[in-house]
Amino acid sequence: RIKSGFTPYRSDRKGPAMENQQTHEDFSALIGKRFSFAGHHVTLLLRSVDLHPQSAAPGATRVPFTLVFEGPAGDILPADFHRAAVQDGRAFEFYLSPIHTPAGDHQDYQVVFN
């Protein structure tokens, strides 16, 4: 069953750790941290958490936001649902997409939460 956003996992369990929608505050402390992705050797740096309050639907329970990651140029993760782990043991599943990156020295990615 696929849910909107991602499903957080604890490393000591095989199922979802919580059912709550995540907010931008959940990721703020992770800016500057590296995420590894199951089945891939590439790690990505969480560069920013960008808020989009103008995109919120009336009565929405959270402000839409985007996670922006940075990775190495030329070694691109495909757009898909990925399981991502942070060094502190937290893990998440979300839809990650490579995005147009004008700079040639890295590749940017985004995760969108509406």
Secondary structure, DSSP 8 states (H G I E B T S, - for coil): ---SS---B-TT-SSBS--S---THHHHTTTT-EEEETT---EEEEEEEEE-GGG--TT-SS--EEEEEEEETT----SEEEEEEETTS-EEEEEEEEE---STTEEEEEEEE-
